[in-house]
Amino acid sequence: MSRSVNHVASRARRKKILKRTRGYFGKRKNVWTVAVNSWEKGQQYAYRDRKAKKRNFRSLWITRINAGAREYGMSYSVLMGSLAKKNVALNRKALADLAMNNPEAFKAIVDLVK
């Protein structure tokens, strides 16, 4: 009796990975073993960098708030401490946006906590 192999399913599995690696360079896009390795590694980087993205943006916001606060003679840490004491519930993302795009409103916040 001949051996039965499900070529439809195995080909579908391979096509699925090769479709996902379509924009890659060289053998990464069309050689099965190389493509599956590079795709899996890419998924690891994607998982890691979703976490790193949050850290990077928080760092950017802190830098922008610090730059905005120093224009009015205050450091980032003093500003954030004063905001906490005054119970001003603005997060870093909103403060950074105000410092960049609406300096008048940011100055009003700094004056409030001085």
NUTOR-722070 format. One record per residue: residue in three letters; x, y, z of N, C-alpha, C in turn; residue number from 0. Coordinates in pm, 1 decimal, always signed. Last residue first. Example, Ala and Ser with C-alpha at 12.3 -4.5 7.8 and 13.67 -1.06 7.14 Angstrom:
2
ATOM  dofi       n.x       n.y       n.z      ca.x      ca.y      ca.z       c.x       c.y       c.z  marmar
ATOM   SER   +1285.0    -225.0    +708.0   +1367.0    -106.0    +714.0   +1290.0      +3.0    +787.0       1
ATOM   ALA   +1319.0    -569.0    +780.0   +1230.0    -450.0    +780.0   +1320.0    -330.0    +780.0       0
END
This chain:
114
ATOM  dofi       n.x       n.y       n.z      ca.x      ca.y      ca.z       c.x       c.y       c.z  marmar
ATOM   LYS    +469.0   +7684.7   +4086.6    +582.5   +7759.5   +4141.7    +549.3   +7815.1   +4277.7     113
ATOM   VAL    +244.7   +7570.9   +3975.7    +316.0   +7491.6   +4076.5    +434.8   +7564.6   +4137.6     112
ATOM   LEU    +152.6   +7764.4   +3797.2     +61.9   +7711.2   +3898.6    +137.8   +7640.8   +4011.9     111
ATOM   ASP    +362.7   +7795.1   +3621.1    +331.6   +7904.3   +3713.9    +239.9   +7858.0   +3826.7     110
ATOM   VAL    +335.8   +7554.5   +3482.5    +457.9   +7579.7   +3559.8    +432.9   +7690.5   +3662.6     109
ATOM   ILE     +87.1   +7599.0   +3362.0    +103.4   +7486.2   +3455.2    +224.9   +7507.2   +3543.0     108
ATOM   ALA    +150.0   +7816.1   +3199.7     +46.3   +7830.5   +3302.5     +56.1   +7719.4   +3406.3     107
ATOM   LYS    +332.9   +7697.2   +3028.6    +379.6   +7803.5   +3120.3    +278.0   +7825.3   +3232.3     106
ATOM   PHE    +160.0   +7531.4   +2888.3    +265.0   +7471.0   +2971.0    +317.2   +7572.6   +3071.9     105
ATOM   ALA     +11.1   +7722.5   +2754.2     -55.8   +7635.8   +2852.0     +46.4   +7569.8   +2944.2     104
ATOM   GLU    +215.0   +7826.8   +2591.6    +142.1   +7914.1   +2684.0     +73.7   +7831.7   +2793.2     103
ATOM   PRO    +306.3   +7616.1   +2427.8    +392.1   +7666.9   +2535.9    +320.3   +7756.6   +2635.9     102
ATOM   ASN    +201.4   +7375.3   +2277.1    +123.0   +7481.5   +2338.4    +201.3   +7539.8   +2456.5     101
ATOM   ASN    +376.4   +7183.6   +2177.0    +279.6   +7244.1   +2085.7    +199.2   +7359.7   +2144.0     100
ATOM   MET    +561.1   +7102.2   +2382.3    +601.0   +7115.9   +2242.3    +506.5   +7206.5   +2163.1      99
ATOM   ALA    +420.7   +7105.6   +2622.3    +550.8   +7172.9   +2615.8    +593.0   +7197.0   +2471.1      98
ATOM   LEU    +199.3   +6944.2   +2556.6    +180.1   +7086.1   +2586.9    +311.3   +7163.1   +2573.6      97
ATOM   ASP    +330.9   +6700.6   +2523.3    +258.1   +6758.4   +2411.1    +234.0   +6907.3   +2433.8      96
ATOM   ALA    +427.0   +6660.5   +2781.1    +522.5   +6675.1   +2670.9    +455.6   +6738.0   +2550.0      95
ATOM   LEU    +183.1   +6632.0   +2919.8    +273.5   +6743.2   +2951.2    +373.0   +6768.3   +2838.0      94
ATOM   ALA     +84.7   +6395.7   +2804.9     +10.8   +6521.0   +2788.8    +100.0   +6641.5   +2816.5      93
ATOM   LYS    +284.7   +6214.6   +2886.8    +251.8   +6229.6   +2744.9    +181.8   +6362.6   +2720.6      92
ATOM   ARG    +278.4   +6226.8   +3164.7    +396.3   +6277.0   +3093.3    +368.2   +6299.4   +2945.0      91
ATOM   ASN     -47.9   +6338.0   +3287.3     +58.0   +6240.1   +3262.5    +169.5   +6300.2   +3176.5      90
ATOM   LEU    -176.3   +6526.6   +3547.1    -142.3   +6526.1   +3404.6     -29.8   +6426.4   +3384.1      89
ATOM   ALA    -314.8   +6608.7   +3800.9    -311.0   +6474.5   +3742.2    -293.1   +6482.5   +3590.6      88
ATOM   VAL    -198.6   +6773.8   +4064.7    -228.0   +6798.7   +3923.5    -208.4   +6666.1   +3850.9      87
ATOM   ASN    -145.8   +6793.8   +4342.4    -247.8   +6700.1   +4291.5    -293.6   +6734.7   +4150.3      86
ATOM   LYS     +67.9   +6931.7   +4435.7     -52.3   +7011.6   +4406.4    -168.2   +6925.7   +4353.7      85
ATOM   LYS    +255.1   +6726.9   +4449.8    +211.3   +6792.6   +4573.8     +80.9   +6870.2   +4554.0      84
ATOM   ALA    +288.1   +6669.2   +4177.3    +233.5   +6566.2   +4265.8    +181.3   +6628.2   +4394.9      83
ATOM   LEU    +403.9   +6905.9   +4088.7    +274.6   +6864.1   +4033.6    +209.0   +6760.1   +4123.3      82
ATOM   SER    +644.3   +6897.5   +4229.8    +547.3   +7003.8   +4259.3    +408.4   +6969.1   +4207.1      81
ATOM   GLY    +767.6   +6679.3   +4103.3    +740.3   +6675.8   +4246.3    +635.2   +6778.2   +4286.4      80
ATOM   MET    +788.7   +6778.9   +3844.3    +704.9   +6661.9   +3868.3    +671.7   +6647.3   +4017.0      79
ATOM   LEU    +964.4   +7000.0   +3889.4    +831.5   +7018.5   +3830.5    +740.1   +6901.1   +3863.5      78
ATOM   VAL   +1192.0   +6872.9   +3986.7   +1121.8   +6970.0   +4072.6    +979.2   +6990.6   +4021.4      77
ATOM   SER   +1260.5   +6720.5   +3762.6   +1227.0   +6653.3   +3888.4   +1152.1   +6746.0   +3983.5      76
ATOM   TYR   +1309.6   +6915.8   +3561.3   +1205.1   +6814.9   +3544.9   +1162.3   +6757.9   +3679.8      75
ATOM   SER   +1361.7   +7249.3   +3696.8   +1406.0   +7121.7   +3640.0   +1289.0   +7024.6   +3633.6      74
ATOM   MET   +1303.4   +7586.4   +3595.8   +1268.0   +7473.2   +3681.7   +1317.7   +7344.8   +3616.9      73
ATOM   GLY   +1298.5   +7816.1   +3431.7   +1381.6   +7810.5   +3551.4   +1348.3   +7697.4   +3647.5      72
ATOM   TYR   +1162.9   +7794.4   +3198.1   +1100.5   +7874.7   +3302.2   +1172.0   +7857.9   +3436.6      71
ATOM   GLU   +1310.3   +7623.9   +3048.8   +1287.5   +7757.0   +2993.5   +1229.0   +7851.8   +3098.0      70
ATOM   ARG   +1287.0   +7388.6   +3189.5   +1409.7   +7467.6   +3207.8   +1398.9   +7606.3   +3145.5      69
ATOM   ALA   +1049.6   +7280.9   +3091.4   +1054.1   +7332.7   +3228.0   +1175.2   +7422.2   +3250.0      68
ATOM   GLY   +1119.6   +7195.1   +2833.6   +1018.3   +7298.4   +2851.7   +1024.3   +7362.2   +2989.6      67
ATOM   ALA   +1310.0   +6999.8   +2895.6   +1348.6   +7114.5   +2813.0   +1248.6   +7229.7   +2830.0      66
ATOM   ASN   +1146.6   +6824.1   +3042.9   +1263.9   +6886.3   +3105.3   +1306.4   +7010.6   +3027.8      65
ATOM   ILE    +967.5   +6743.0   +2847.6    +917.5   +6815.4   +2965.3   +1032.1   +6889.4   +3032.1      64
ATOM   ARG   +1143.3   +6611.0   +2672.9   +1068.1   +6727.9   +2626.7   +1015.5   +6810.8   +2743.9      63
ATOM   THR   +1236.8   +6401.3   +2835.7   +1330.8   +6496.8   +2777.4   +1259.3   +6624.6   +2734.3      62
ATOM   ILE    +997.5   +6265.7   +2884.2   +1070.6   +6325.1   +2996.5   +1168.8   +6430.2   +2945.5      61
ATOM   TRP    +934.7   +6177.3   +2625.8    +845.2   +6270.6   +2694.7    +917.2   +6341.4   +2808.4      60
ATOM   LEU   +1149.2   +6001.3   +2580.5   +1130.7   +6118.3   +2494.4   +1043.4   +6222.8   +2563.2      59
ATOM   SER   +1095.0   +5806.8   +2775.1   +1220.6   +5881.7   +2779.6   +1210.7   +6010.2   +2696.5      58
ATOM   ARG    +853.6   +5709.3   +2678.2    +857.8   +5772.3   +2810.1    +983.2   +5857.7   +2823.8      57
ATOM   PHE    +939.6   +5600.1   +2434.0    +850.3   +5714.8   +2434.1    +849.4   +5784.7   +2568.8      56
ATOM   ASN   +1105.3   +5389.9   +2526.0   +1160.3   +5496.5   +2442.3   +1071.2   +5620.6   +2443.6      55
ATOM   ARG    +926.0   +5224.9   +2662.9   +1037.5   +5287.8   +2734.2   +1091.9   +5406.2   +2656.1      54
ATOM   LYS    +761.4   +5147.8   +2450.7    +703.3   +5219.9   +2564.4    +811.1   +5291.9   +2643.8      53
ATOM   LYS    +943.0   +5008.5   +2293.3    +879.4   +5128.4   +2239.7    +821.0   +5213.0   +2352.4      52
ATOM   ALA   +1000.6   +4778.0   +2434.4   +1102.7   +4883.4   +2428.4   +1043.9   +5015.6   +2379.1      51
ATOM   LYS    +772.0   +4623.7   +2383.1    +800.4   +4667.7   +2520.2    +898.6   +4785.9   +2518.9      50
ATOM   ARG    +798.8   +4586.8   +2114.4    +673.2   +4645.6   +2162.0    +690.1   +4693.7   +2305.1      49
ATOM   ASP   +1042.4   +4459.0   +2100.9   +1039.7   +4602.0   +2072.5    +905.0   +4666.6   +2100.2      48
ATOM   ARG    +983.3   +4190.6   +2159.2   +1074.3   +4266.8   +2245.2   +1055.3   +4417.1   +2225.7      47
ATOM   TYR    +815.3   +4128.9   +1941.6    +766.2   +4116.4   +2079.2    +850.9   +4202.1   +2172.6      46
ATOM   ALA    +989.7   +4171.8   +1727.3    +864.6   +4248.0   +1735.2    +809.4   +4244.3   +1877.4      45
ATOM   TYR   +1191.6   +3984.6   +1773.9   +1223.9   +4127.2   +1779.7   +1097.4   +4210.9   +1796.5      44
ATOM   GLN   +1038.0   +3754.0   +1731.8   +1101.0   +3777.5   +1862.5   +1135.6   +3925.2   +1878.8      43
ATOM   GLN    +973.4   +3786.4   +1462.7    +865.8   +3785.5   +1561.2    +919.4   +3807.9   +1701.6      42
ATOM   GLY   +1227.2   +3760.5   +1350.3   +1156.4   +3886.9   +1338.9   +1042.0   +3897.7   +1438.2      41
ATOM   LYS   +1271.8   +3491.9   +1398.7   +1355.2   +3590.3   +1467.0   +1289.5   +3728.5   +1462.8      40
ATOM   GLU   +1081.3   +3385.3   +1223.2   +1068.4   +3361.9   +1367.9   +1151.4   +3462.5   +1446.9      39
ATOM   TRP   +1188.4   +3474.7    +978.3   +1055.9   +3519.0   +1019.6   +1036.9   +3500.6   +1170.1      38
ATOM   SER   +1433.0   +3342.4    +969.9   +1433.5   +3488.3    +976.2   +1297.1   +3542.1   +1018.7      37
ATOM   ASN   +1342.3   +3073.0    +961.4   +1429.8   +3120.3   +1069.6   +1424.4   +3272.1   +1082.6      36
ATOM   VAL   +1194.0   +3069.3    +727.2   +1125.3   +3041.4    +853.0   +1210.2   +3087.2    +971.2      35
ATOM   ALA   +1393.3   +3131.7    +535.4   +1276.2   +3217.6    +553.0   +1209.9   +3194.2    +688.0      34
ATOM   VAL   +1567.6   +2917.6    +552.2   +1616.6   +3051.5    +584.3   +1498.7   +3143.8    +614.1      33
ATOM   THR   +1397.6   +2709.3    +471.0   +1462.8   +2703.8    +602.6   +1512.5   +2841.7    +644.8      32
ATOM   TRP   +1299.3   +2802.2    +208.3   +1212.1   +2769.1    +321.2   +1283.1   +2777.2    +455.0      31
ATOM   VAL   +1381.7   +3079.8     +29.8   +1433.6   +2949.9     +71.3   +1367.3   +2915.8    +204.4      30
ATOM   ASN   +1274.5   +3336.5     -11.6   +1226.7   +3225.9     -93.8   +1284.5   +3088.8     -59.9      29
ATOM   LYS   +1365.3   +3542.3    +154.9   +1229.0   +3551.3    +103.5   +1181.5   +3425.6     +32.4      28
ATOM   ARG   +1626.8   +3498.8    +224.2   +1529.6   +3508.3    +333.3   +1386.2   +3507.7    +282.2      27
ATOM   LYS   +1795.2   +3518.1     +12.9   +1734.9   +3387.7     +38.5   +1629.3   +3391.7    +147.3      26
ATOM   GLY   +1719.7   +3864.2     -44.3   +1798.2   +3744.3     -71.3   +1722.7   +3615.9     -42.5      25
ATOM   PHE   +1514.3   +4028.1    +194.9   +1619.9   +4034.5     +94.8   +1688.0   +3898.6     +78.6      24
ATOM   TYR   +1149.4   +4040.1    +225.4   +1284.9   +4021.6    +276.6   +1384.7   +4014.2    +162.0      23
ATOM   GLY    +885.1   +4051.7    +154.9    +966.1   +4170.7    +131.9   +1110.7   +4157.0    +176.2      22
ATOM   ARG    +776.0   +3796.8    +222.6    +781.4   +3840.4     +84.1    +874.1   +3959.4     +61.4      21
ATOM   THR    +724.6   +3647.8    +444.4    +863.1   +3693.0    +424.9    +882.7   +3752.9    +286.0      20
ATOM   ARG    +461.1   +3568.9    +429.3    +497.0   +3665.8    +533.1    +638.0   +3720.7    +516.6      19
ATOM   LYS    +475.6   +3378.2    +229.5    +397.9   +3500.1    +204.2    +435.3   +3608.8    +304.5      18
ATOM   LEU    +618.2   +3182.4    +358.3    +681.9   +3251.3    +246.4    +605.3   +3378.3    +207.8      17
ATOM   ILE    +424.6   +3099.3    +546.8    +550.1   +3161.5    +592.3    +614.0   +3240.6    +478.4      16
ATOM   LYS    +228.9   +2998.1    +368.9    +192.9   +3098.5    +468.7    +318.2   +3172.1    +517.2      15
ATOM   LYS    +359.0   +2802.4    +225.6    +316.3   +2923.8    +155.6    +283.4   +3035.6    +253.4      14
ATOM   ARG    +388.7   +2610.8    +428.9    +506.6   +2675.4    +369.4    +468.4   +2805.2    +299.4      13
ATOM   ARG    +120.7   +2540.0    +475.4    +205.2   +2590.3    +584.0    +324.6   +2666.4    +529.6      12
ATOM   ALA     +50.5   +2445.2    +221.5     -17.1   +2563.7    +274.9     +63.4   +2625.2    +388.6      11
ATOM   ARG    +207.7   +2218.3    +206.5    +232.7   +2327.3    +112.5    +167.5   +2457.0    +163.0      10
ATOM   SER     +84.0   +2069.0    +407.2    +224.8   +2108.0    +422.5    +261.1   +2221.0    +327.0       9
ATOM   ALA    -178.3   +2037.9    +304.0    -156.0   +2107.7    +430.6     -12.0   +2153.8    +444.4       8
ATOM   VAL    -126.8   +1898.9     +63.3    -204.4   +2023.1     +61.7    -175.4   +2104.1    +188.3       7
ATOM   HIS      +1.0   +1662.1    +120.8     +76.8   +1769.4     +57.0      +3.5   +1903.0     +61.0       6
ATOM   ASN      -8.0   +1433.5    +330.2     -99.2   +1545.6    +308.3     -20.9   +1664.4    +251.5       5
ATOM   VAL     +51.4   +1111.3    +208.1    +109.9   +1232.6    +266.0     +16.8   +1348.7    +231.8       4
ATOM   SER     +46.3    +767.9    +230.5     -37.0    +885.5    +207.7     +23.2   +1005.2    +281.3       3
ATOM   ARG    +215.6    +513.2     +60.5    +214.6    +602.9    +175.7    +134.1    +728.6    +140.5       2
ATOM   SER     +52.9    +222.3     -77.4    +134.1    +343.2     -88.0    +113.5    +433.7     +33.4       1
ATOM   MET     +84.6    -119.1      +0.0      +0.0      +0.0      +0.0     +88.4    +124.4      +0.0       0
END
